[in-house]
Amino acid sequence: MVVWLLSSISNPNHHNHFQSSTMSVPKAVAATIRLRVPAGAARPAPPVGPALGQYRLNLMAFCKDFNARTQKFKADTPMSVTITAYKDNTFDFTVKSPSVTWYLKKAAGIESGSTRPGHVTATTLSLRHVYEIAKVKQSDPYLQNMPLESISKSIIGTASSMGIKIVKDLD
């Protein structure tokens, strides 16, 4: 391998493409589809059906797999799913837990944040709420290697921007 690299560097006209039978060839991606689907409630009906149907993906396989992966969440929890559709009609997908704002609104029992964050406080939550949300969010693929403290600080920032005050303990 080293000799091949050195020979191709020293001779720029040498077009020897290294290929090995053990290397996997990446699949050709047809599309990346982003949907918000309620946990455990994926059905072949809209929005899932038309989004996957146009790429001729197996709707029932997706619904069954998605519902199995999201069964630990309460029904009607909005899950963000990113589906990578390949040209050979196969697919992969990743599921992210709901947004931090959704969790904060649920924990606080409010419909929306403050209309004037920083001036008007919509409600108050304890650090325990923040920690619980951080534990759930840590399961997301892009947050798995982040410490809980960092995730918690981010959640506190989001809460502040929504007009939700975070206190050590609720009285």
N, C-alpha and C positions, 0 to 999 in steps of 0.2 A: 504494500500500500504506500509506504513512504517513498519507495523508488518510483512508483507511478506518479506520485505527486511531484517529486523533484524533476522527473523527466518532462512532465507537462508544463512545469513552471519555466524550466530552462529552454524549452522549445515552444514558443507561442503558436507555431503553425501546426503543432501536433495535436490532433483532435481525437484522442483515445478516450472514449467515454467509458468509465468504469461501471459495470453492472454485475451484480451478483444474483444468483437465483434465490438467495436467502433474503434479499431486500424486498420489502413489500412495496408494491406500486400503489401510490395514493389514488383513491377513487376520485373520479371526476364529480365535482359538486354541481348539482343542478340549481339549488337554491338554499337559502337560509330563511326559515320561516319562524317568526316570533309571534306567539299567541299568549293570551291570558285565559286560562281554563280553570274552572272551579275544581278543587281537590276531589278526586274520586268520582268526578262527573263528566269525564270525557265521553262524548257520544259521536257517532258519525254525522250528526246534524251540524248546522252552522254553529260556531265559526270553524270547527275542526274539519268537517267534511269537505267543503269547497277548497280550503287552504291546502289540504293534503291531496285531495282528488285530482287537482290540476297537474300534479307531478306523478300521478298514478302510484301513490304509496298505499300500503295495506292499512286501511283505516281501522279495521278491527284489531290488528296486531298493535297499532299505536294505542288505541283506547284501552285495551287490556293491560298493556305494559304501564301506561301512564297511571291508570287507576290503581294498579298494584303498588307503584312507587309512591303514590300520594295518599294511601289509605291511613297513614298515621296522623294526617291533618284532619281537622274538623271539616265537615261538608260545607260547601260554599266558600271555602278559603280560596281567594284568587291566586293561582300559581302561575308564575311566568315560566314558559317553556320555550326553548330554542331548539328547533328541529333542523337538522342538516339533511337535506334531501340529495341523494346521489343519482347520477344519470342511469344507473342500473336498477332504478326503482326501489332501492333500499334506503334506510334512514337511520340516523342516530339522533338522540335528543338528550338535553340536559334540563333538569327542573330546578328552578330557584324558588326558595321560600318567598312568601309575600314581602312587599316593600316594608321598610322600617316605619314609614308613615302609617301604613295600614295597621301594623301592630300597635303603634302608639295610640291611634284613634280607638282601637278595640279595647286596649288596657284602660284608657281614660273614659271610655263609654261616651265618646263625642262623635258627631258626624263630620265636623271639620275643625281645623285649627283656628287660631285667633285671626281676625281680619287685620289686626295691627300688632304683630309679634314684636316683643320688646317694650311695648306700651301697655297692651291689654293681655292679661294672662287668661288663657282659655280654661286651663285646669292645672292640677298638680299631680305628679306621679312620684313614686319613691325609687330609690336606686335599685331596690329589689326587682321592680318591673323592668328597668333598663338591663339588669343582669340577665333576667330570664329571656328577654328579647335577643340579647347578645348570644346566649347559648344556642338559641334556635338558628340565628343567622350564621353562626360559625359552621353549620353543616353545609352552607352554600359552597359550591366548588371554588369560587374565587376568594373565599374568606377562610378556607380551612387552615392555612398556615399563619393566620394573623392571631395575635394574643387577644384574649377576651377583653383586656383593659382597653386596647386600641379600638375594638369594635364598640365597646361601651361608650367611649369618648365620642365616637362618631354619632352614635344614637342620641347622646345628650345634645350634641350640636343640632341634629335634625329636630329634636324636641323643642329646643330653643327657637329655632326658625319657625316653628308652628305655634309658638306662644304657650308651650307646655313647660311649666316650671318643674325642675327635678329637685327633690328634697331628700335628705338622708332617710327619714322615716315619716310616714303619714301619721298625723295625730289622731 
